[in-house]
């Protein structure tokens, strides 16, 4: 069941990334991020209120149970990690072709494994080392393909932002396993959407006030769609992690399979260059991730 839930989550993540690219193109990134968060909070806020008023039954699928202040603190930490990743990835995606940004994001399981190695003292098996080397090798070749479009991975600030976003996303994934096993998954998702707005609003307000000529927002249907796809993806992701036999490394790797949707549809929708060459290197990256996946049983 958790494998099925993960594949469904990956499906929605793929279209979430496409909607995000559509929304941020030549647009005010901070406002796109804020209105996306407001959409998510507006969807979940009624369920929080109705649950507190005990109008919703505890058996209802979106019932939000009460949680402790300590648990709220953990959700705030997760929100900070995710928002940092989002801010970095939104700006990177605005300035990079999606056929460059999406494969960078697909390396997330690699950083999750490195995080587990550092934080939990895990040792890599021979097969895992092979997976890491294959993934990094094709990622290096992928960077050479980027040079054909004038994107130098070592000096391009947007590439570095995309990499940092991926690392923060991996940090959140490492934290999620602990979070979902100890706090109700609906409560995590509900308060996470609300805390996004609580943390983002003062930041966006301050930045917009300090900018001499802040960019205006071009409203697009894809802005609320980002939130809807993300809520669906996270719902199935948290449900998968909540299964007692689920494996974080496997869940993270399968979720990054969403890059096939993002890359394929993105190349077609946004008419990007060198698609065939980049697709070969992307397949190499996915083979490396598959080796890592199989090494986890």
C-alpha positions in Angstrom: 0.0 0.0 0.0 2.7 2.5 0.9 4.4 1.9 -2.5 1.1 2.7 -4.3 0.6 5.8 -2.2 4.1 7.0 -3.0 3.5 6.5 -6.8 0.3 8.6 -6.6 2.2 11.3 -4.7 4.9 11.3 -7.4 2.3 11.8 -10.1 0.9 14.9 -8.4 4.4 16.2 -7.6 5.2 16.1 -11.4 2.3 18.4 -12.2 3.0 20.6 -9.2 6.4 21.4 -10.6 4.9 22.1 -14.0 2.3 24.5 -12.5 5.1 26.2 -10.5 7.2 26.8 -13.6 4.2 28.3 -15.4 3.3 30.6 -12.4 6.8 32.0 -11.8 7.8 32.8 -15.4 8.4 36.6 -15.6 6.3 37.0 -12.5 6.7 38.3 -8.9 8.1 35.1 -7.2 7.4 36.2 -3.6 3.8 37.0 -4.4 3.3 33.7 -6.3 4.7 31.9 -3.2 2.5 33.8 -0.8 -0.8 33.3 -2.8 0.0 29.7 -3.3 0.4 29.3 0.5 -2.8 31.3 1.1 -4.7 28.9 -1.1 -3.4 25.9 0.8 -4.3 27.5 4.2 -7.7 28.5 2.9 -8.4 24.9 2.0 -7.3 23.4 5.4 -8.4 26.2 7.8 -12.1 25.2 7.7 -11.2 21.6 8.7 -9.1 22.9 11.6 -11.9 25.1 12.9 -14.6 22.4 12.4 -12.5 19.9 14.2 -11.9 22.2 17.1 -15.6 22.8 17.4 -16.1 19.0 17.3 -18.5 19.4 14.3 -16.4 16.9 12.4 -16.3 13.3 13.5 -12.9 11.8 14.5 -13.4 9.2 11.8 -13.6 11.8 9.1 -10.6 11.6 6.8 -9.6 15.3 7.2 -10.4 15.5 11.0 -7.6 17.5 12.6 -6.9 16.2 16.2 -5.5 18.5 18.9 -1.7 18.4 19.3 0.7 19.7 22.0 2.8 22.9 21.9 5.9 20.7 21.5 4.3 19.1 18.4 3.4 22.5 17.0 7.1 23.4 17.4 8.2 20.4 15.4 5.8 21.3 12.6 7.2 24.9 12.7 10.7 23.5 12.2 9.5 21.5 9.2 7.7 24.6 7.8 11.0 26.6 8.0 12.9 23.8 6.2 10.3 23.6 3.4 9.8 27.3 3.0 13.6 27.8 2.6 13.6 25.1 0.0 10.6 26.6 -1.8 12.0 30.2 -1.9 15.3 28.9 -3.4 13.6 26.6 -5.9 11.0 29.2 -7.0 13.7 31.7 -7.9 15.9 29.0 -9.5 12.9 27.7 -11.6 12.1 31.2 -12.7 15.6 31.6 -14.3 16.4 28.1 -15.4 14.9 25.9 -18.1 12.7 23.2 -16.5 14.7 20.6 -18.3 17.7 21.8 -16.2 15.9 22.5 -12.9 13.9 19.2 -12.8 16.8 16.8 -13.0 18.7 18.8 -10.3 15.7 18.3 -8.1 15.6 14.6 -9.0 18.9 14.1 -7.1 17.2 14.7 -3.8 17.3 11.0 -2.7 21.1 11.2 -3.1 21.3 14.0 -0.5 18.9 12.2 1.7 21.2 9.2 1.8 24.2 11.5 2.5 22.2 13.1 5.3 21.4 9.7 6.8 25.1 8.9 6.6 26.1 12.0 8.5 23.2 12.2 11.0 22.6 8.5 11.7 26.1 7.1 11.1 24.9 4.8 8.3 27.4 3.1 6.1 27.0 2.7 2.4 27.1 -0.8 0.9 29.0 -1.5 -2.4 25.8 -1.3 -4.4 24.9 2.1 -2.8 28.3 3.4 -3.6 27.8 2.3 -7.2 24.4 4.1 -7.3 26.0 7.3 -5.9 28.9 7.2 -8.4 26.5 6.6 -11.4 24.2 9.4 -10.2 27.0 11.9 -9.7 28.7 10.8 -13.0 25.6 11.5 -15.1 24.9 14.6 -13.1 28.3 15.9 -14.2 27.6 15.0 -17.8 24.2 16.8 -17.4 26.1 19.9 -16.3 28.1 19.8 -19.6 24.8 19.7 -21.5 23.8 22.8 -19.7 26.8 24.6 -21.0 25.3 24.4 -24.5 22.6 26.7 -23.3 25.1 29.0 -21.6 24.4 27.6 -18.1 27.7 26.9 -16.3 26.9 24.8 -13.3 29.9 25.9 -11.2 29.3 29.7 -11.7 25.5 30.0 -12.3 23.8 31.3 -9.1 20.5 29.8 -10.1 22.0 26.3 -10.3 23.4 26.7 -6.9 20.0 27.9 -5.6 18.4 24.8 -7.1 21.0 22.5 -5.4 20.5 24.2 -2.1 16.8 23.9 -2.5 17.2 20.2 -3.1 19.4 19.8 0.0 16.8 21.6 2.2 14.1 19.4 0.7 16.2 16.3 1.6 16.6 17.7 5.2 12.8 18.0 5.4 12.4 14.4 4.1 14.8 13.1 6.9 12.7 15.0 9.4 9.3 13.8 8.0 9.9 10.2 8.9 10.2 11.1 12.6 7.4 13.6 12.4 4.7 11.4 10.8 5.5 8.5 13.0 4.9 10.6 16.1 2.2 13.2 15.1 -1.1 12.7 13.3 -0.5 13.0 9.6 -3.5 15.2 9.0 -2.5 17.6 11.8 1.0 17.9 10.3 -0.4 18.8 6.9 -3.1 21.1 8.2 -0.9 23.2 10.5 2.0 23.1 8.0 -0.2 24.9 5.5 -1.3 27.5 8.1 2.3 28.1 9.4 3.4 28.7 5.8 1.3 31.9 5.7 2.2 32.9 9.3 6.0 32.8 8.4 5.8 34.0 4.8 3.5 37.0 5.2 5.8 39.3 7.3 8.8 38.3 5.1 7.0 39.1 1.8 5.5 42.3 3.2 9.0 43.5 4.4 10.8 42.6 1.2 8.1 44.2 -1.0 8.3 47.4 1.1 12.1 47.6 0.8 12.1 47.1 -3.0 12.2 50.4 -4.9 10.1 49.0 -7.7 8.6 45.7 -6.7 7.5 43.5 -9.6 3.7 43.4 -10.1 1.9 40.0 -9.9 0.5 38.6 -13.1 -2.4 36.4 -11.8 -2.5 33.0 -13.5 -4.7 30.0 -12.9 -1.6 28.0 -12.2 -1.0 29.8 -8.9 -3.9 28.1 -6.9 -3.3 24.9 -8.9 0.2 24.7 -7.4 -1.3 24.5 -3.9 -4.0 21.9 -4.9 -1.4 19.6 -6.5 0.9 20.0 -3.5 -1.8 19.2 -1.0 -2.7 16.1 -2.9 0.9 15.0 -3.2 1.6 15.6 0.5 -1.5 13.8 1.6 -0.5 10.6 -0.2 3.2 11.1 0.8 2.3 11.4 4.5 0.0 8.5 4.3 2.9 6.4 2.8 5.3 7.5 5.5 2.6 6.6 8.1 2.7 2.9 7.1 4.9 1.0 9.6 6.9 -0.9 7.0 7.6 2.1 4.7 11.2 2.9 3.9 12.2 6.6 3.6 15.0 6.0 1.1 12.6 4.1 -1.2 9.8 6.7 -0.8 12.2 9.6 -1.5 13.5 7.8 -4.6 10.1 6.9 -6.1 8.8 10.5 -5.4 11.7 11.9 -7.5 10.3 9.7 -10.4 8.0 12.7 -10.8 10.8 14.2 -12.9 9.7 12.1 -15.8 6.4 14.0 -15.9 8.0 17.3 -15.2 10.8 16.8 -17.8 8.5 15.3 -20.5 5.6 17.7 -20.3 7.9 20.7 -19.5 10.0 20.2 -22.6 6.9 20.1 -24.7 5.0 23.0 -23.0 8.0 25.4 -22.7 9.7 24.5 -26.1 13.1 23.9 -24.5 16.4 23.1 -26.2 18.7 20.0 -26.3 15.9 17.8 -25.0 17.2 14.5 -26.4 20.7 15.0 -25.1 19.4 16.0 -21.6 17.0 13.1 -21.6 19.8 10.6 -22.0 21.7 12.1 -19.0 18.4 12.2 -17.1 17.9 8.5 -17.7 21.5 7.9 -16.4 20.6 9.8 -13.2 17.5 7.8 -12.8 19.4 4.5 -13.3 21.8 5.6 -10.5 18.8 6.3 -8.2 17.2 3.0 -9.2 20.4 1.2 -8.0 20.1 3.1 -4.7 16.4 2.1 -4.6 17.2 -1.6 -5.1 20.0 -1.5 -2.5 17.3 -0.8 0.1 15.6 -4.1 -0.6 
